[in-house]
């Protein structure tokens, strides 16, 4: 995900993501990060004051492309259904390229219980789901998407598909094509709603 050679700080963030993916957030500690990096904890503390700061950096890393993806997709001259699929595809391709990163969406609930990441997670969820909801509403207004479900109901269905299939992908050891499974299912829902 990081172009070129990662800095020490980037490497620490990536190590933290790997640990969260392997052991959950409860398994994350400065000691484990330092061990995974082959450095002392004192070197880690030169880049981050405390473990909470590492978690904040992980969340920032996780959401760093959100605005760019939304802006790129909204500008495309494609149907609203295709905008939704393109938006989701952008995130899913990131997860397929770096499977450990998907652990963040699987830990949203836990991350909302930490004071330092609570609002960040709420903002990420609201922004991502807000984009999907906005495009669904546009599609419904244009007659491209059925009004059978409200835009909120359809957004919740899409969110559920992404979460459930991503969880199944992780439980299966990343052995199937996440992008294909998610996009095919969401496409069917959008076409038949």
N, C-alpha and C positions, 0 to 999 in steps of 0.2 A: 504494500500500500504506500509506503514512503518511497519517493523517488530518490535515486542515488544512495549514498551512504547515510544511514540514520545517525543522528547525533546521540550522545549518551542519554539525553533526556528522552528522545524518541524511543530508544531501546528499552528504557525503563518502562515507558508506557506500554510498549508492545509486550514486554515480559509480564506486566500486570494483567493485560488482557488474556494472555495465555494461561496464567494462573487462575483467573476467574473462570475461564472456559473449562479448565481441568478440575478445579476444586470448589468453585462457587465463590461468591464474594466473601463468605465467612472464612475461606481458606487463604485469603489475601493478607499478607503481612510484609513489612519492610524486610524482614529476615528472608522470607521466601523469594522476594524480588531480587534481593542482593545475591542470594545463592544461584538463582536462575541466570543472572547476569555475570556471575563470577567476579563480583566486586564486594567491597565491604559496605556495611550499612552507612558508614560515615561518608562514602562517596555518593551514595544515594541521597543523603541529606544535604549534599551540596546543590542538588537540583530540586529537591522537594523538602519542605519543612516538616511534613508529617504525612502519614498514610492518606488522610483525607484529601490532601492536595494531589496525590497520585490519582485517587478516584475521580476527582474533578477533571484532571487532565485526560483520563480515559474517556469520560463522557464527552468532553470537548472534541477529542479525536474521533469518537464515534459519530458525531453530528457535524463534522467540519464541512461536509459536502452538501448538506441539506439545502441551503439557499441556492447554490449553483444548480443543483439538480432541478429544483422547482422552477427556477427562472428559465432554464434551458427547455424544459418540457412545455411550459405554458406558452412559449414563443413558437413552438412547432405548429405548422399548419396541418394538423391531423385531427381526426374526430376526438371527441371527449373520451370515448372508450379507449382509444389508442393512447391518449394522454395519460390516463390512469395506468394502463399497462406499461407504458414507457417509464413512468415515474417509479412504479414498483420494480420494474426490471433493473433500473439503475442501482437501487439498494441491494437487490438480491444478487446482482453480479458482484458487488463489493463483498457480500457474505460468502459467495462461492470462491472468490479469489482469496479470501482470508476468513475461513470458517470460525475461528475463535471470536471474531468480531460479532457474530450473531449471538453470542452469549449475553450481550448487553440487552437485547430485546427480551431475552428469556429471563432476565433479572430486573426488569422494570420495577416490579413490586418491591423487591428488596431495596433497590436504590432509592425508592421514594421514602424509605424509613430513615434515611440519613439526612440530617439537616443540611449538609453542604451539597447534596445532589438532588434533594427533593424537588426544588423548583426547576432545576435543569431538566429533569426527566419529564415533568409536567409540560414544560415548554416544547420539548422534542415531540412528545406524543401529540400535543395540541396542534403543533405546526404540521406534522406529517398527516395526521387525520384531517386537519382543517383543509389542507390542500386537496386531499381526495374528495372530501365533502363538497368543496367549492366546485371541483370539476364535475362531480356527479350532478350537482344542481344545474350547472351550465348545460350538461348533456340532457337533463330532463326538460329544461326550458326550450332546448332546440329540438326536442323530440327524438334524440339519439338514444336515450336511456329511458326505460319505462318508469312510470310513476307508481308502479305496483308497491314498491317499498319507498319509504321516505328516503331522502338523501342520507339522513343520519342512520337509519336502519341498514341501508346498503353499505355505508362506510363501516359500520360495526361488523357486518358480514365479511367484508374485505379484510379488515383488521384481524378477525378471527382466523381466516384462512392463512394469512401470513404467519401469525403466531403458531398455530397448530402444525402447519406443515414444516415450519422451521424447527419446532421442537421434535417432531418425528424424524426430521433429517439428522438432527444431532443424536437422537437415541439410536438411529440406524448407523451411526458411525460415518455420517456424511457419504453414504454409499449410493444415493440417487441424485439426479439432477434437480436441485432445489428450484432453479429458475423455471425450468420446464413445468414442474409440478404446480408451482404457485401460479404462474401465468395462465396455464391451461384451465385451472380451476376457476380463477377469477374471470377469465374470458367467458367461460360457460355461464357463470353467475350474471355477468353484465348482459350477455345476450339473451338470457332467459328470465330476466327480472321484469 
